[in-house]
Each structure stands twice: as structure tokens, then as C-alpha cells.
């Protein structure tokens, strides 16, 4: 149920951003591109920092955890890590944002090619 709601909201968000970039490219490039970029960058850095800190915490505690309980501690720290697919979401989202940023230029080139030359 939750996955359905989240995926529906995500599709709606992507559709809205795409529509805005297509219909209002100046507003998208001025007011939406950089905030979205920095939100994505912040989320990516935060997720990386979280997963890195979980790994370093286990490494620091290995000396004081009894060897018989080390597998339990390893399993518990793996549960704390966020999913690894987050690491490739940021580059794909940035590529899509750059595509949306260049969309008006791509469309204007296509329109210029379609115009017949007057002689």
C-alpha cells in the first residue's frame, strides 16, 4: 500500500517537473533546477554519510564485541544501512534534470530544421 502511494506521488512529481520544464523553461532553469540539484546532492551525501558511519561504528566496536556475538552485530548494522540502490538514483536524476534544462535548446533546433528555406 505504502509503496503504491509513494510510487504514484513520485510519478506525479516527475510528470509535474517535466511539464514545468517544457512549458516554462526559463522558470525551471532559474528557480527549480538548482534547488532540485542541491536537494538530490544533499540526500546523496546524507545517505552516504549514514551508511559510512554505520560501517565505521561496527569497525570501531569489533574490538569490544565478543567473537561469538560478532555475527549478530554485523547483521544488526547491515539492517541499519539504507538500500544500495540510492547510490545510483542521484546520477540518473541529475542526468534527467540536465536533459530538462537542455530541452528548450533541443526543441528549438528541431523547429529550425523543420522550417523550409525561402529562396
DRENTI-598617 format. One record per residue (C-alpha): x, y, z; residue number from 1. Coordinates in nm, 3 decimals, m for minus. Example, Ala and Ser with C-alpha at 12.3 -4.5 7.8 and 13.67 -1.06 7.14 Angstrom:
<rs>
1.230 / m0.450 / 0.780 / 1
1.367 / m0.106 / 0.714 / 2
</rs>
This chain:
<rs>
0.000 / 0.000 / 0.000 / 1
0.270 / 0.248 / 0.101 / 2
0.486 / 0.157 / m0.199 / 3
0.191 / 0.222 / m0.430 / 4
0.128 / 0.564 / m0.279 / 5
0.496 / 0.661 / m0.286 / 6
0.541 / 0.545 / m0.646 / 7
0.226 / 0.731 / m0.752 / 8
0.348 / 1.050 / m0.587 / 9
0.690 / 1.007 / m0.746 / 10
0.541 / 0.966 / m1.094 / 11
0.323 / 1.273 / m1.034 / 12
0.624 / 1.475 / m0.919 / 13
0.834 / 1.374 / m1.221 / 14
0.546 / 1.450 / m1.456 / 15
0.492 / 1.792 / m1.300 / 16
0.860 / 1.883 / m1.317 / 17
0.877 / 1.768 / m1.680 / 18
0.567 / 1.969 / m1.772 / 19
0.706 / 2.278 / m1.600 / 20
1.043 / 2.241 / m1.774 / 21
0.870 / 2.202 / m2.110 / 22
0.614 / 2.482 / m2.078 / 23
0.819 / 2.728 / m1.871 / 24
1.188 / 2.661 / m1.939 / 25
1.308 / 2.996 / m1.804 / 26
1.133 / 2.948 / m1.471 / 27
1.264 / 2.592 / m1.450 / 28
1.623 / 2.694 / m1.515 / 29
1.609 / 2.991 / m1.277 / 30
1.401 / 2.870 / m0.984 / 31
1.378 / 2.492 / m0.987 / 32
1.691 / 2.335 / m1.136 / 33
1.945 / 2.435 / m0.871 / 34
1.721 / 2.374 / m0.569 / 35
1.637 / 2.027 / m0.701 / 36
2.004 / 1.961 / m0.773 / 37
2.108 / 2.057 / m0.421 / 38
1.826 / 1.856 / m0.261 / 39
1.938 / 1.550 / m0.458 / 40
2.303 / 1.617 / m0.375 / 41
2.225 / 1.664 / m0.005 / 42
2.023 / 1.344 / 0.006 / 43
2.300 / 1.152 / m0.167 / 44
2.568 / 1.286 / 0.067 / 45
2.347 / 1.222 / 0.370 / 46
2.277 / 0.862 / 0.269 / 47
2.646 / 0.803 / 0.200 / 48
2.740 / 0.953 / 0.536 / 49
2.480 / 0.741 / 0.715 / 50
2.597 / 0.417 / 0.555 / 51
2.960 / 0.508 / 0.612 / 52
2.901 / 0.586 / 0.978 / 53
2.721 / 0.255 / 1.029 / 54
3.016 / 0.070 / 0.877 / 55
3.270 / 0.265 / 1.084 / 56
3.069 / 0.208 / 1.402 / 57
3.088 / m0.168 / 1.355 / 58
3.460 / m0.145 / 1.279 / 59
3.518 / 0.052 / 1.599 / 60
3.312 / m0.188 / 1.809 / 61
3.468 / m0.509 / 1.676 / 62
3.739 / m0.493 / 1.941 / 63
3.494 / m0.495 / 2.233 / 64
3.226 / m0.730 / 2.093 / 65
3.282 / m1.094 / 2.188 / 66
3.371 / m1.307 / 1.883 / 67
3.066 / m1.526 / 1.939 / 68
2.838 / m1.223 / 1.906 / 69
3.016 / m1.056 / 1.614 / 70
2.784 / m1.209 / 1.353 / 71
2.481 / m1.070 / 1.536 / 72
2.635 / m0.722 / 1.550 / 73
2.722 / m0.741 / 1.179 / 74
2.366 / m0.844 / 1.093 / 75
2.218 / m0.564 / 1.303 / 76
2.440 / m0.298 / 1.146 / 77
2.350 / m0.424 / 0.797 / 78
1.986 / m0.370 / 0.890 / 79
2.062 / m0.007 / 0.972 / 80
2.213 / 0.066 / 0.632 / 81
1.993 / 0.223 / 0.368 / 82
1.933 / 0.038 / 0.042 / 83
2.221 / 0.042 / m0.205 / 84
2.000 / 0.148 / m0.497 / 85
2.002 / 0.502 / m0.358 / 86
2.359 / 0.537 / m0.484 / 87
2.254 / 0.529 / m0.850 / 88
1.938 / 0.737 / m0.812 / 89
2.136 / 1.062 / m0.779 / 90
2.330 / 1.036 / m1.108 / 91
2.019 / 0.931 / m1.301 / 92
1.814 / 1.216 / m1.152 / 93
2.087 / 1.470 / m1.231 / 94
2.113 / 1.344 / m1.590 / 95
1.736 / 1.383 / m1.621 / 96
1.748 / 1.737 / m1.478 / 97
2.024 / 1.832 / m1.722 / 98
1.814 / 1.687 / m2.003 / 99
1.520 / 1.900 / m1.891 / 100
1.748 / 2.204 / m1.874 / 101
1.856 / 2.148 / m2.237 / 102
1.511 / 2.052 / m2.363 / 103
1.425 / 2.400 / m2.498 / 104
1.752 / 2.409 / m2.693 / 105
1.686 / 2.067 / m2.839 / 106
1.332 / 2.160 / m2.938 / 107
1.438 / 2.489 / m3.095 / 108
1.697 / 2.307 / m3.309 / 109
1.426 / 2.068 / m3.429 / 110
1.197 / 2.360 / m3.518 / 111
1.475 / 2.529 / m3.714 / 112
1.533 / 2.211 / m3.916 / 113
1.162 / 2.183 / m3.998 / 114
1.136 / 2.538 / m4.137 / 115
1.157 / 2.546 / m4.516 / 116
1.421 / 2.778 / m4.655 / 117
1.285 / 3.065 / m4.861 / 118
1.472 / 3.133 / m5.178 / 119
</rs>
